[in-house]
Every structure is written in C-alpha cells, then in structure tokens.
Amino acid sequence: MGQPSGNAGGMPNFGDGQNFSYSYHGDPKATFSQFFGTSNPFENFFNGSPGGMGGNMGMGGNMGMGGHEEMDIDLDEILGGFGGGNMRGQFRPHGSNQKPRKQARIQDPTIEKEVFVSIEEIATGCEKKMKISRKIYKDDGSVVLEDKVLKINIKPGWKSGTKVTFSREGDQIPGKIPADIAFIIRDKPHPIFTRDGANIKYNYKVPLREALCGTIVQVPTLDGKKVGINCAGEVIKPTTTKRLQGFGLPNQRSSKERRPHC
C-alpha cells in the first residue's frame, strides 16, 4: 500500500483509508500523471476536444470572434523555475528580478566656525570673505583639494550668535551628502566700548574733584567724534548713568534707527 495506483477516473486509489502512506519523489510532472492520468492536465480544457472548454464557447460556436483558435498550455512554463522535477532551490518569489533600492545617503554633520566682527562693522554692515579648502574624492580613488571663497553679507545691527549657513560646501565623498558650513557671528572685543544688545557702553573714570564739583564729560562715538555731556552743578556718583540718544547700533528691524549710547 506504499504507492497509490490510478483508477478508471484518473484519481489514485487510497485503499481503505487506514494504512495509506505517501512520499514525494520530487517530480511535479509525475505527480500530475498519478493524480490526473496525464502529465499535462490542462490539455483537455483548452485543445477543443469533446468535453473540453475550447469547442463551442464565444460567438459563432468557437473561442474567437471568427475562426477556430486553440490555446497551447505548456506545463513546463507553468512550472518554470522548478527545473523539471527539481523543486528545491529553484523557486524565486514574485518581484525577485527587481533591482534593490538604493540606500539613502547620509549627510555629514554641519561644520561650524566663528567669525569675529567689530562694533564698527556691525554698525554699518560689511562683507566678510571666508576662504575654505575642501577635499573632493573621485570615483577612481583620487583626491583633489579645492579652494573656494564664501562671502558673508553682514547686515547692520546683527546680534552676536547669528548663524549664516552655506549648504553642502564640505568635503565631497562618494555615497555621502557634503556637510553644510555654518559661520557664527561673534562680537570682536573693543578697546573702549562694550556691547549690550543694540546699546554701546562706555565707562568713564571721573576724578574726585570733577565728581564733586561737576564737569563736562567728552564721550567718544563710533564715527570717531566726541559728544559732550554736561554734568556741571551736580555730584557724580559711581552708579551715575547718562544716555546719548541715537549713537548706538542700528535696530536689526530697521537699519536706519540707532539705539542709545550709554
């Protein structure tokens, strides 16, 4: 009872259903022959034979619109890739011929560099030229060093910490996105002024006699001139603060408006 035998209907005889066992031999065409009585069971459906589907379907008594047309079904094409009975290691899932997706390129971290700007340059605005050198890696493995000049247009009144970014100006490496280069504006130390936002501070040491009797303090400005502050007739204390309107840095929202000079 180890192997099933075909009966008149083309189906295997499984015996009494108690002691049947079956082992696959690896040949799909032989399996079709055992179960259907032929190695190509689709032939009777499409070759126009009696009892098939190809004789009298469609308009005019046949499959087509006009004359008789037969369909040729090849079992080897249906089982293509099985290797004529060798089913192991031959089957490929649908879409296996598709090209794999390209891996997304990763961008290198941003390169940051500080640029120190004087108070006079912030007051009027200026242009800074920054020279950079970057490496360009070619496909053949060679490396080329490229020099480039990046221009920074500094607007009047820019605050310390303002960042200017140039996109993808870093080293060019195959498979990677070049890094961005960011320049951070910083205040350059001044010999007599200190910056407080848009205000400029100037500290003046008053002699004791002038502090008690009063005096006129000459205050320097950014354009090189001096403006007198009349403190005559008053006692100047260590915490005394005077303001000169319109001698500070431009307002960032409006470059024409000048803030106080302290």
Buried (B, 14 or more C-beta within 10 A) or exposed (E): EEEBEBEEEEEBEBEEEEEBEEEEEEBBBEBBBBBBBBBBBBBBBBBBEEEBBBBEEEEEEBBEEEEEEEEEBEBEEEBEEBBEBEBEEEEEEEEEEEEEEEEEEEEBEEBEEEBEBBBBBBBBBBEBEBEBEBEEBEEEEEEEEEEEEBEBEBEBBBEBEBEBEBEEBBBBBEEBBBBBBBBBBEBBEBEEBBBEEBBBEBEBEBEEEBBEBBBEBEBBBBEEEEEEEEBEEEEBEEEEEBEBEEBBBBBBEEBEBBBBBB
